[in-house]
Amino acid sequence: MQFTRAKFEELNMDSFNKCVQTVEACLSDAKMEKSDVNNVILVGGSTRIPKVQCMLQEFFERKKLCMSLNPDEAVAYGAAVMAAKLSGNNHKSCRDLLLLDVTPLSLGVQVKGEVFNVVIPRNTLIPTKKSKKFSTTKDDQSSAHIKVYQDERARSTDNHLLGKFKISGIPPSPKGDAKLELCFEIDVNGILTVNDKISKEKLTVTKENGRLSTEQIERMIEDAKKYKQEDEEYEKKVDALNALMDCIYNMDDRIKSMRRGRGRRRLRKMEDAIVDTTKWIEQNKAASVDEVQRMKEHLESIYMDEF
């Protein structure tokens, strides 16, 4: 079967457009403008297609494409330079080259409400090391189970679980007072290490024992875009529920401290309201954000009337 160039371009236009969309996404992720790009290097045999080259030139406002490197060999050249850098080879041909690698997906932990809390954002340059502090969620909490995830979704269970470990020996204290500091570190080989400063427990993830393939990463990024609105609603609901639970906790704590100085009858009304609200939360898992906020306002109004 024979095709004209025009017919070939017509049949493949969707794929050609995806090439340009990929370039747009790269610029957006890097927070760069077209004018910030000095050279456009073609990588891969498909970049030999005249229509692809034409579309790239139009996208970069007629900037001349770099044709000095064989597109079929570009990846091999890059791999060779990376190997030289990692092995400490100081050859003059790569002495002045700066190689930058980034994290393809965000890395973080699960927190209250099954929310994914990001520690290392997507596209962070590696090697990197970042720490973040978290608070206990219960009074006198002595341990915590840390689940480490990789992905872009708001709900941790929608993401890829890399591993988990337990922190023990947390000093007894009221809810929220004890601070857990987690340290995430990625070395030049892409090995992730997560540890805490209390128990010294740690989790190590290599590319062989849990990291994702290129295809899986691309699918997850697309899923994050697809479910963006759903994830935003989930975050709002978790925030509202956490605010309501904090309200219950603070009111209960206040009642305990005032029990001796207040009439038992007035305190009983508040205690009943707290019990009813707690039951409502358990029985209304599908409640909307507005319903949760109204319940919080109702509980606060009872508290204000009594105190």
Secondary structure, DSSP 8 states (H G I E B T S, - for coil): ----HHHHHHHTHHHHHHHHHHHHHHHHHTT--GGG---EE--SGGGGSHHHHHHHHHHTTT--EE-SS-TTTHHHHHHHHHHHHHTT---TTTTT----EE-SS-EEEEETTTEEEEEE-TT-EESEEEEEEEE-SSTT--EEEEEEEESS-SBGGGSEEEEEEEEE-----STTTSEEEEEEEE-TT--EEEEETTT--EEEE-TTTT---HHHHHHHHHHHHHTHHHHHHHHHHHHHHHHHHHHHHHHHHHHHHHGGGS-HHHHHHHHHHHHHHHHHHHH-TT--HHHHHHHHHHHHHHHHHH-
